[in-house]
Amino acid sequence: MIKLSLLFLLSAFVFSLIIPFTSLESQTEEKSKNEEFKCEDKIEHIIKNFFTDLSWVKIIAYSGKKINDLGAYKECKDSEGFYYLLMTTKIKELSIHLGLCFPNECPLEFVQTKKPLIAELISKVSGFEIKPEDIILSNPEKNNKELNKWSAGAIVFLIAVGLLIVFEIFTTVLEYKGYIGMPSDSKQSKVLLCFSYQKNTQGIFDAGNKIDQSWKVLNGVRVLAMWWIVIAHSFVMQIFTPLANINDVIDDAFNSFFIGMMKAATVSVDVFFFLSGLLAGLSYYQSFKNPHNRNPKSILSNYLNRYLRLTPLVLVLMLYTICIQPMLFDTPISPLSKIFADNCTNHWYDNLLYIANLTTDFKDMCNPWVWYLFVDFQLYIIVPIIMLPYCYKKSAGYLSLGILLMGALITQIIVCCYYNLNLSLSRPRPIHYLADIEYIKPYTRALPYLIGIAFFFLLKEGSDGSNEAIVSIKDKVYCSRLLRYSLYFAGILLMSLIICSFYLLDRYPESWNDRFGNAHIILIRPLFVIALVMVIYPVLIGRGKLLLAVLGHYIFNCMGKLTYAVYMIHLPIFFAIAFDVLQAEYYSIFMRVTYAITVFIVSYVLSFFVTIIFVSPAIRLSKGLKEVKEPKEGSRDYKLLVS
């Protein structure tokens, strides 16, 4: 347990600067009050005039006195002759902050020379090994003055967004007045229509009556997975925020079942990969049914279409991080936003090429949560390797899928065992190490994606009767209530066991060896999506009306269309709240849940506007680049084409 009483740490730190000068002989000459003291002279002066010099009073009054106490930032920076210094380090991946108010005679450059001594003091008090290079000393006041200035980039960005909004309002008025929106419109008018707020809003609230109703269950699955991610991130991201009772944070991380559920949210990302694989298989099959589309040009067109749909929001978010976010706040920890901005400035091309997860360390990535899009796009590229052979000969498609599944499994086994990876907090592996090796790589996320394609084969061949064995399975599930309920029970039980495993892994670390940890990280992702398949398969073949009524509800249909925007913007919203704090908060699960609900509500409200301004126009324009034949009405084959 951490035993930081930062009153002691502050005193030890300050006196570490003072002690070397206490043995100096008394000076007979009084120094002029107007003389500019060096740091050594200033400290000596404070010692000699301990009861009369207000400098010592302000140093103590305006400095932090316990863990993550940021002190009095505004009072210190407004006091003549003083500046605010923030000391930051990490213990068990949690950021530890201390706000200090120092006289100007002891500048940041001088304190930097004391890093080895500071590291030694913190190590002794906390019981954790702290290296000097792990300590960051900064002057937030000075940094914020630079960051809060309007830059040319910020002005250009806001003007560009403003012009886009004005243009969209203009096209909305044209549609409302009836000048565009007719079937006989020219291509130019149809392009303008892509930017209409009226059309894009209708797209969000469209009930989707043309699709097979049973497939609407996927909307509920997608939305619930997104909720899980948002709530989990509100707990994981507390490593960036100053929390007063860090002992409780660490204790809950190992002993709270609720926090175990939040750590298990890693598998909710695999739900999205599973759904993406399922729908990618559907999309490519619809395209390749036409033999004229079985060529490199058509495949490249699909790649370009997907890239154009995703990239506008990636670009907007990156420009926001570089130009806008750093200038929004003036608090002790707000200069951290400069790190985010610098990462985007240095690695913008990796993001736009969708390769940042392969070329850049996780801690240096621009908006690192966007790794999901990169992995998803990289896996999307390999889908024709499966679907093209499948459309020529089904056995060739099965063989290709089997080879890729086996290759992904073997690769993950080798990586996890060689680097001895696991998801337990008890193991001495930093989070970014796991991310760089395993978490954000396509070869470790390929299994859920490929299982999604395999599930598409199962649904297709059970629907068109092309595989007698699959049709027989479908008929038995369709007709047997006992079998359906057995699938529900087995799927929910398996998902529950996987979620519980995250709690048990850290609650009883002595009960598991390294090989169990390796097996756990390898198997949880495919097993979780297989458990999900058990639950939703009866619904997708026309049964499970109760589950369909819940997960296929209209509200989930609307919220599902906002999922992409919610994922992209919920963390910037979190950072906007986290950076705007002047003092540490008191941690509790209730407080973090309240925090998560706040982020959740704001994310969905803003995502509506982000979707109609940026996402929907990109989707409509990309669809215009290629002609997609709609499936015949009434066919149970692939009536769903969800983007």
Order of alpha helices (4+ residues) and beta strands (2+ residues): alpha-alpha-alpha-alpha-beta-beta-alpha-alpha-beta-alpha-alpha-alpha-alpha-alpha-alpha-alpha-alpha-alpha-alpha-alpha-alpha-alpha-alpha-alpha-alpha-alpha-alpha-alpha-alpha-alpha-alpha-alpha-alpha
